[in-house]
Amino acid sequence: MLKDLPESHFYVLKGPFESGRQSPAALTPSLIVSVFISWLLYFLTYTLMGGSSAFPAIELVKEAHFYITILLSILCLIASVPSFYKKYQKAQYGISIFAIQFLFGICMYLISMMFIGTQQGVTEGNMTTLLLLTIGVGVLLLAVTVIRFFRLLKNGEYKYGSAKWKSRMNLELKSNVPLAIVIGVSIVLILQYIIRNFNADSLEFYIIALMPLALFYMMLFILPEQLVLLYCKKRFTSFNFEADGKTLKRDTAKGEAQFIPNVPTTILEKKVSPHDKKNSWFQ
């Protein structure tokens, strides 16, 4: 589906790269910090809550979490080495997506479920039902987000000069209505199940249980855009950086005019007269 779309349909998505926020050099500190965060979350999840939680198959989940954390730590450290990310910046970007989705998505989800499982009177059967409910909501949210995002790409909403470029906030309000309905209904269903089946009688419980769960759903919401950005880095030269890891490449084979359909090429390639060249030294 995406392979049929020209590069101009992805123009707005280049923003994080043009600003330098997601350049290979800028991602390095985040990857290093991710190593420490990953082990801290592992400790919080199983040392503080794992022993008293009714979470099903907790030992199996703990073992898998341990080995994934080791793998993530190794990958993040490798991707932080300049000689690696200057040569394999696509791989580094893929590792950064894996890190943020694992730490602030999966780990947050596990913390939420582990905490709910520590409440008095909670059974493994209750937790299994809650897991199926929350994961089902996540799958539905991801499916709606993917369909919405691909529709916007196909309709050219991420092109230069498009509605998203000119009036992004107004478009987001209109296009997010179905998504807001899905999220609203899902939250109500989850809250109803928790109130009926768990000992949830304090504000502290809802904050600790639902805040990480909300962060998990937020990560699912941004996952399609992250994967499309990775696809753009693989397909388009202009989404990648020079060897210094800081300067964005220019696709000289296609030219900059491809992104600005209504602007004549002569404006982009303005010639400078000898008189202007002479005066430019004094400006």
C-alpha positions as CSV (number, residue, x, y, z in Angstrom):
1,M,0.0,0.0,0.0
2,L,2.7,2.5,1.0
3,K,5.0,1.6,-1.9
4,D,2.5,3.1,-4.3
5,L,2.7,6.5,-2.6
6,P,5.3,9.1,-3.8
7,E,7.7,10.8,-1.4
8,S,5.7,14.0,-1.3
9,H,2.9,12.2,0.6
10,F,5.2,11.8,3.6
11,Y,6.5,15.4,3.7
12,V,5.0,16.5,7.0
13,L,6.4,13.4,8.7
14,K,9.9,14.6,8.1
15,G,9.6,17.3,10.8
16,P,11.3,15.4,13.6
17,F,14.3,14.7,11.3
18,E,14.5,18.3,10.0
19,S,14.5,19.7,13.5
20,G,17.2,17.3,14.5
21,R,15.3,15.8,17.4
22,Q,15.5,12.4,15.9
23,S,18.9,12.5,14.3
24,P,21.3,9.6,15.1
25,A,23.4,11.8,17.3
26,A,20.4,13.1,19.2
27,L,19.0,9.6,19.8
28,T,22.3,8.4,21.5
29,P,21.6,9.9,25.0
30,S,18.1,8.5,25.0
31,L,19.4,5.0,24.2
32,I,21.9,5.1,27.0
33,V,19.3,6.3,29.5
34,S,17.0,3.5,28.3
35,V,19.4,0.9,29.6
36,F,19.1,2.2,33.2
37,I,15.3,2.8,32.9
38,S,14.8,-0.8,31.7
39,W,16.4,-2.3,34.7
40,L,14.7,0.1,37.1
41,L,11.3,-0.9,35.7
42,Y,12.2,-4.6,35.9
43,F,13.0,-4.1,39.6
44,L,9.8,-2.1,40.3
45,T,7.7,-4.6,38.5
46,Y,8.8,-7.9,40.2
47,T,10.6,-6.9,43.4
48,L,8.0,-4.6,44.8
49,M,4.8,-6.2,43.3
50,G,5.6,-9.5,41.7
51,G,5.7,-11.6,44.9
52,S,2.1,-10.7,46.0
53,S,0.4,-10.3,42.6
54,A,-2.3,-12.6,41.2
55,F,-0.9,-12.0,37.7
56,P,-1.2,-15.3,35.8
57,A,2.0,-17.1,34.8
58,I,4.1,-14.5,36.6
59,E,7.3,-16.5,36.7
60,L,7.2,-17.2,32.9
61,V,6.6,-13.5,32.2
62,K,9.4,-12.5,34.6
63,E,11.9,-14.7,32.9
64,A,10.9,-13.5,29.4
65,H,11.1,-9.9,30.7
66,F,14.6,-10.5,32.1
67,Y,16.0,-11.8,28.8
68,I,14.3,-9.1,26.8
69,T,15.8,-6.5,29.1
70,I,19.3,-8.0,28.6
71,L,18.8,-7.9,24.8
72,L,17.5,-4.3,24.9
73,S,20.4,-3.2,27.0
74,I,22.9,-4.7,24.5
75,L,21.2,-3.3,21.5
76,C,20.9,0.2,23.0
77,L,24.6,0.3,23.9
78,I,25.6,-0.9,20.5
79,A,23.4,1.7,18.8
80,S,24.9,4.4,20.9
81,V,28.4,3.9,19.4
82,P,29.1,6.6,16.8
83,S,30.8,4.2,14.4
84,F,27.6,2.0,14.4
85,Y,24.9,4.6,14.1
86,K,26.8,6.6,11.4
87,K,26.8,3.4,9.3
88,Y,23.6,1.8,10.3
89,Q,21.3,4.7,11.2
90,K,18.2,2.8,10.1
91,A,19.0,0.0,12.5
92,Q,19.6,2.5,15.3
93,Y,16.1,4.1,14.6
94,G,14.5,0.7,14.7
95,I,16.2,-0.1,18.0
96,S,15.0,3.3,19.4
97,I,11.4,2.3,18.4
98,F,11.8,-1.0,20.2
99,A,13.2,0.7,23.3
100,I,10.4,3.3,23.7
101,Q,7.6,0.8,22.9
102,F,9.0,-1.7,25.4
103,L,9.8,0.7,28.2
104,F,6.8,3.0,28.0
105,G,4.3,0.5,26.5
106,I,4.8,-3.1,27.6
107,C,6.5,-2.3,30.9
108,M,3.9,0.3,31.8
109,Y,1.2,-2.3,31.0
110,L,2.8,-4.9,33.2
111,I,3.2,-2.4,36.1
112,S,-0.5,-1.6,35.9
113,M,-1.6,-5.2,35.8
114,M,0.8,-6.3,38.5
115,F,-0.4,-3.5,40.8
116,I,-4.1,-4.4,40.2
117,G,-3.2,-8.0,41.0
118,T,-1.8,-7.1,44.4
119,Q,-5.3,-6.0,45.7
120,Q,-7.0,-8.0,48.3
121,G,-9.4,-10.7,47.0
122,V,-8.2,-10.6,43.4
123,T,-8.0,-14.0,41.8
124,E,-6.1,-15.3,38.8
125,G,-9.4,-15.7,37.0
126,N,-10.2,-12.0,37.5
127,M,-6.8,-11.0,36.2
128,T,-7.0,-13.2,33.1
129,T,-10.3,-11.6,32.2
130,L,-8.9,-8.1,32.7
131,L,-5.8,-9.0,30.6
132,L,-8.0,-10.2,27.7
133,L,-10.2,-7.0,28.0
134,T,-7.3,-4.6,28.1
135,I,-5.3,-6.3,25.3
136,G,-8.5,-6.5,23.2
137,V,-8.9,-2.7,23.6
138,G,-5.2,-2.3,22.6
139,V,-5.7,-4.3,19.5
140,L,-8.8,-2.4,18.6
141,L,-7.1,1.0,19.2
142,L,-4.1,-0.1,17.1
143,A,-6.4,-1.2,14.2
144,V,-8.4,2.0,14.2
145,T,-5.2,4.1,14.3
146,V,-3.6,2.2,11.4
147,I,-6.7,2.5,9.2
148,R,-7.0,6.3,10.1
149,F,-3.3,7.0,9.5
150,F,-3.1,5.1,6.2
151,R,-6.2,6.9,5.0
152,L,-4.7,10.3,5.7
153,L,-1.5,9.3,3.9
154,K,-3.4,8.0,0.9
155,N,-5.4,11.2,0.7
156,G,-2.3,13.3,0.7
157,E,-2.9,14.9,4.1
158,Y,0.8,14.8,4.9
159,K,1.9,16.6,1.7
160,Y,3.4,20.0,1.6
161,G,0.7,22.6,1.5
162,S,-2.0,20.1,2.4
163,A,-4.8,20.7,5.0
164,K,-2.6,19.0,7.7
165,W,0.3,21.4,6.8
166,K,-1.9,24.5,6.8
167,S,-4.4,23.8,9.6
168,R,-3.2,20.7,11.4
169,M,-5.1,21.2,14.7
170,N,-8.4,21.6,12.9
171,L,-7.9,18.5,10.8
172,E,-6.8,16.5,13.9
173,L,-10.1,17.4,15.7
174,K,-12.2,16.1,12.8
175,S,-10.2,13.0,12.1
176,N,-9.8,12.0,15.7
177,V,-13.6,11.8,16.4
178,P,-13.9,8.0,15.7
179,L,-10.7,7.4,17.6
180,A,-12.0,9.4,20.6
181,I,-15.2,7.3,20.6
182,V,-13.2,4.0,20.6
183,I,-11.0,5.2,23.5
184,G,-13.9,6.6,25.5
185,V,-16.0,3.5,25.3
186,S,-13.0,1.3,26.1
187,I,-12.1,3.3,29.2
188,V,-15.7,3.0,30.5
189,L,-15.7,-0.7,30.0
190,I,-12.4,-1.2,31.8
191,L,-13.4,1.0,34.7
192,Q,-16.7,-0.8,35.0
193,Y,-15.0,-4.2,35.2
194,I,-12.4,-2.9,37.8
195,I,-15.1,-1.3,40.0
196,R,-17.2,-4.5,40.0
197,N,-14.5,-7.1,40.5
198,F,-11.6,-5.4,42.4
199,N,-11.2,-3.7,45.7
200,A,-10.9,-0.3,44.2
201,D,-12.1,2.3,46.7
202,S,-9.3,4.9,46.7
203,L,-8.1,7.6,44.3
204,E,-4.5,6.3,44.7
205,F,-5.5,3.0,43.3
206,Y,-6.9,4.5,40.1
207,I,-3.9,6.8,39.6
208,I,-1.3,4.0,40.0
209,A,-3.4,1.4,38.0
210,L,-4.7,3.6,35.2
211,M,-1.9,6.1,34.5
212,P,0.6,3.4,33.2
213,L,-2.3,1.7,31.3
214,A,-3.1,5.1,29.6
215,L,0.6,5.4,28.7
216,F,0.5,1.9,27.2
217,Y,-2.4,2.9,24.9
218,M,-0.6,6.2,24.0
219,M,2.4,4.1,22.8
220,L,0.1,2.0,20.6
221,F,-1.4,5.2,19.2
222,I,2.0,6.5,18.0
223,L,3.4,3.1,16.9
224,P,2.0,3.2,13.3
225,E,3.7,6.6,12.7
226,Q,7.0,5.3,14.1
227,L,6.9,2.3,11.8
228,V,6.0,4.5,8.8
229,L,9.0,6.8,9.7
230,L,11.2,3.7,9.7
231,Y,9.8,2.7,6.4
232,C,10.6,6.2,5.0
233,K,14.2,5.9,6.2
234,K,14.5,2.7,4.3
235,R,12.9,3.9,1.1
236,F,13.8,7.6,0.8
237,T,17.3,9.2,0.9
238,S,16.0,12.5,2.2
239,F,14.8,10.9,5.5
240,N,18.4,9.9,6.4
241,F,21.4,11.8,7.7
242,E,25.0,12.4,6.5
243,A,27.9,10.6,8.0
244,D,28.2,13.1,10.8
245,G,24.8,11.9,12.2
246,K,23.5,15.5,12.4
247,T,23.0,16.9,8.9
248,L,19.9,15.7,6.9
249,K,20.6,14.4,3.5
250,R,19.1,16.0,0.3
251,D,17.8,13.8,-2.5
252,T,19.8,15.4,-5.3
253,A,18.5,12.9,-7.8
254,K,14.9,14.0,-7.3
255,G,15.4,17.6,-6.2
256,E,13.6,19.7,-3.6
257,A,10.9,20.9,-6.0
258,Q,9.0,17.6,-5.7
259,F,7.7,18.6,-2.3
260,I,6.3,22.0,-3.4
261,P,4.0,21.3,-6.3
262,N,2.7,24.9,-6.7
263,V,6.0,26.6,-6.7
264,P,8.0,27.0,-10.0
265,T,11.4,25.4,-10.0
266,T,12.9,28.7,-11.0
267,I,12.1,30.1,-7.6
268,L,13.9,27.2,-5.9
269,E,16.9,27.6,-8.2
270,K,17.2,31.3,-8.2
271,K,20.2,32.6,-10.2
272,V,22.5,35.2,-8.6
273,S,23.8,37.9,-10.8
274,P,27.4,39.0,-10.7
275,H,26.3,42.3,-9.1
276,D,24.4,40.5,-6.4
277,K,27.4,38.2,-5.8
278,K,29.6,41.3,-5.4
279,N,27.2,42.9,-2.9
280,S,26.7,39.8,-1.0
281,W,30.2,40.0,0.5
282,F,29.1,43.1,2.4
283,Q,25.8,41.7,3.8
